[in-house]
Amino acid sequence: MMAFLFPGQGAQRVGMGKALADAFPICRDTFAEADAALGEPLSRVIFDGPEDQLTLTENAQPAILAVSTATCRLLASRGLTPDFVAGHSLGEYSANVAAGTFGFADALRIVRRRGRYMQEAVPVGTGAMAAILGLDADTVTQACEEAAQGDVVSAANLNGAGQIAIAGTKDAVARAGERAKALGAKRVIPLAVSAPFHCALMKPAEERLAPELRALRVSDPRVPIVANVDAEPKRDGRAAIEALVRQVSAPVRWEAVVARLASEGVTTYVEVGPGTVLSGLVRKMHRDAAVFNVGGPDDLAAMASLLRQA
């Protein structure tokens, strides 16, 4: 069985998707559709930058969604369709588009607002995130609880392979990082992010986004979406929406997502869109799996044998 995995914010880079648009009309049409949906030339920022514009949260989120959807449509046109889909944070929106829960244009508009709401939830400079390497989830939670001192700090991304990101107020994240080192963390790496995602500080963004998500026209997904919040397959459109609502301020349980996919019989994983972060994590967690990433025309050649099997 095969799962498509969709990357989240941080995977963006200037020029992503351009080779796909140059080579394949279905991808070129997808970027044109994105520009029309947003009423502005998003594709120009994706292909040409400048980088500081692309990395703005409200641009990065629809940009990654557009590249992932263009890539997914290309794979579908070649006869490659998944049995399950999942996405990391923002990538769960790409997964829902791939599964047909809601339309591409609606997704673009709502992730732009999602990015704006998340950015506005916390004043710039007051929040932070850091990656904790080499500790298990319970010990990271202990470090956060012992360092909080009345502030917000908690696990935000449970990525697996000994990688956990924490998020919260700037000072609390720094204290938790020091406590994690004292408890045996191999490294603590501050993350260059514009807001402290997937923690309680994002509740205002969740409250703003929730009614807009619930107002979307949705269908039951064609294939199950394994959600970030609980690693459960969502087979009902409304359940998929509620998972996206909760996801804003809840941790991304990526290790549990991959474990659930494996337990469902998935043995082939395809990272669809820019970057290779998810592919790398899967290789560490599910060593017997076949893992591919497709972000450009050259990647298709590596999948030739898989396409023939499909």
Stockholm file with secondary structure:
# STOCKHOLM 1.0

chainA/1-310         MMAFLFPGQGAQRVGMGKALADAFPICRDTFAEADAALGEPLSRVIFDGPEDQLTLTENAQPAILAVSTATCRLLASRGLTPDFVAGHSLGEYSANVAAGTFGFADALRIVRRRGRYMQEAVPVGTGAMAAILGLDADTVTQACEEAAQGDVVSAANLNGAGQIAIAGTKDAVARAGERAKALGAKRVIPLAVSAPFHCALMKPAEERLAPELRALRVSDPRVPIVANVDAEPKRDGRAAIEALVRQVSAPVRWEAVVARLASEGVTTYVEVGPGTVLSGLVRKMHRDAAVFNVGGPDDLAAMASLLRQA
#=GR chainA/1-310 SS CEEEEECCTTCCCTTTTHHHHHHCHHHHHHHHHHHHHHTSCHHHHHHHCCHHHHTSHHHHHHHHHHHHHHHHHHHHHTTCCCSEEEESTTHHHHHHHHHTSSCHHHHHHHHHHHHHHHHHHSCTTSEEEEEEESCCHHHHHHHHHHHCTTSCEEEEEEEETTEEEEEEEHHHHHHHHHHHHHTTCSEEEECCCSSCCSSGGGHHHHHHHHHHHHTSCCCCCSSCEECTTTCCEECSHHHHHHHHHHHTTSCBCHHHHHHHHHHTTCCEEEEESSCSHHHHHHHHHCTTSEEEEESSHHHHHHTHHHHHHC
#=GC SS_cons         CEEEEECCTTCCCTTTTHHHHHHCHHHHHHHHHHHHHHTSCHHHHHHHCCHHHHTSHHHHHHHHHHHHHHHHHHHHHTTCCCSEEEESTTHHHHHHHHHTSSCHHHHHHHHHHHHHHHHHHSCTTSEEEEEEESCCHHHHHHHHHHHCTTSCEEEEEEEETTEEEEEEEHHHHHHHHHHHHHTTCSEEEECCCSSCCSSGGGHHHHHHHHHHHHTSCCCCCSSCEECTTTCCEECSHHHHHHHHHHHTTSCBCHHHHHHHHHHTTCCEEEEESSCSHHHHHHHHHCTTSEEEEESSHHHHHHTHHHHHHC
//
